[in-house]
Amino acid sequence: MKPLWYNSSTALKLNQFSLNIADFSIKLYSESEIDLEEGYLSFLSNTQNHDTTIECFSDINSPIFENKNLVFEAANEIQKFYSIYKFKTDLGFVIYNQQNINEVQQTAILSKNFKHWQIFAKPDEKGNLNPLRYPMGPIIMQYLTVKSEAVMIHASCVFDGEKGRIFTGFSGTGKSTISQIWSEAGNQVINDDRLIIRKTDTGYFVYNTPMYYRDSPKKAPLNSIFLISHYPENKIKKLTGAIAVSKVLAFCIQNNFDRFFIQNNLDFLTALSTQIAVYELGFVPNSSVVDYVLSNETV
């Protein structure tokens, strides 16, 4: 199919394209025009070899997962985010509209080898599809990591030109605050919300992922991970072994309904923690934390 280009600063419309996210290659294609949101624009790629393909359909009612085996559900006390079903030998997904409680936004099927998606989305009034609309896009990114030496993590990352440092913790512990402090000290912010960590032949690297705003693809070597919290004074403690693995795992994005998924993350983080320093860091939210970390982290 020949791409159909749409000139806009906030969106791109076409019927096939490739993306490169964290050095994973993704191909999307459809008989209908696809709306590609602004956050994905800088991740467009010309690669011909793909890690996964996504076939898009304008039929929200197909497939139907009623009476299928529900294996995972992401929800809070107010609404559902998405549900995952066993669908024959594959996985079936029901994604809900985050602005309209319980409205189905997309359904999807992921092949058992995790190489091919089928996404069914309701077209807009112009007949265009938005198959990657949140949270579908991040779900696809997460499943790219499942059978790779990689994890997705809620965290911020900064890069000083030599070292990449990840800061992670519970909501409200200061991930964006500390990345801003390091940015003001001359560091590049890789991302302050959602990252992918990958093992390569030359070590571990951190990558940003598409957000709701436009940002260029970024990559940095990973040298240390900090589990952060606000504290009356700057305080650091190095973690090792199972404690380091379990505490980092708590902030990785995961669907733990399959033992393989769990074991893959455990194996990855166990190997990572032997090469990458992991710390607990209590910090005062001002520039003093930068000098403190630089003086107290080990090589």
Buried (B, 14 or more C-beta within 10 A) or exposed (E): EEEEEEEEEEBBBBBBBBBBBBBBBBBBBBEBBBBBBBBBBBBBBEEEEBBBBBBBBBEBEEBEBEEBEBBBBBEEEEEBBBBBBBBEEBBBBBBBBBEEEEEBBBBBBBBEEBEBBBBBBBBEEEEBBBBBBBBBBBBBBBBBBBBBBBBBBBBBBBBBEEBBBBBBBEEEBBBEBBBBBBBEBEBBBBBBBBBBBBBEEEEBBBBBBBBEEBBEBBBBBBBBBBBBBBBEEBBBEEBEEEEBBEBBBBBBBBBEBBEEBBEBBBEBBBBBBEEBBBBBBBBBEEEEBBEBBEEBBEE
